Amino acid sequence: MKIVKIPYFKEVIIMATDCEDCGSKTNEVKSGGGTEEKGRRITLKVENVEDLSRDVLKAETCSIEMPSLELHVGAGTLGGKFTTLEGILTSIKEQIMGSHSTFIGDSDPEMKDKMDAFSAKFDHCLAISEPFVFILDDPAGNSYIQNIQAPDNDPQLEITEYERSFEQNEDLGLNDINTENYTSNREPGDEDDKKVLHNDKS
């Protein structure tokens, strides 16, 4: 486990495992802080190869959109990741193509053709054959795309904070949290409020 400070953002906790017996390697990223007061939607206009090297923090509560591919990757699909844009894109392609090839195989030629066409379009994005838009939408506000112009504004990067919906708060488990007047619902004489003094006399 390692705590990493992301410049101009926050601390994250990276937990990695490496099995010496089977060679399996996994890593998981958690925010060093709690849920932010507002959700965060980050839109990046990817225009050149250098953009693929931008650091990207995708929290497990964050979804991904790529409008040019009509692609939406739900929150939790890839888990929490701290990598580059290229790393995120590669993981998305491997996840989609791997899952579809397992269930489809050669049994559905039409679907296979569609997936091949999708794969080709995805490769065009990785090669930056033309600009495209990459979006992170995190209701918890814990995701990040590197601003390569920091501390100045980055013209390719747009960050929008928004009020979460009731459903989003429900998914994050926030609707059941009562932080105001916490003791107002406690009955006088609750066991936790009692202080018992023992004065044994012999």
HUSUL-V251111 format. One record per backbone hydrogen bond with DSSP energy under -1.0 kcal/mol. NH is the residue of the N-H (numbers start at 1). CO is the residue of the C=O. Records with the same first field share a line. If there is no record, write none. Layout:
BEGIN
NH=CO  CO
END
This chain:
BEGIN
2=14
4=12
6=10
9=6
12=4
13=30
14=2
15=28
17=26
19=24
23=19
26=17
28=15
30=13
32=11
36=140
39=162
40=138
41=160
42=136
43=158
44=134
45=156
46=132
51=48
52=49
53=50
54=51
56=83
57=144
58=81
62=59
63=137
64=73
65=135
66=71
69=66
70=67
71=66
73=64
77=74
81=58
83=56
85=54
86=52
88=84
89=85
90=86
91=87
92=88
93=89
94=90
95=91
96=92
97=93
98=94
99=95
100=96
101=97
102=98
103=99
104=100
107=104
112=108
113=109
114=110
115=111
116=112
117=113
118=114
119=115
120=116
121=117
122=118
123=119
124=120
125=121
126=122
127=123
128=125
129=124
132=46
134=44
135=65
136=42
137=63
138=40
141=138
144=57
146=55
150=147
152=149
157=154
158=43
160=41
162=39
169=165
170=166
171=167
172=168
173=170
174=169
177=174
184=181
186=183
190=187
193=190
END
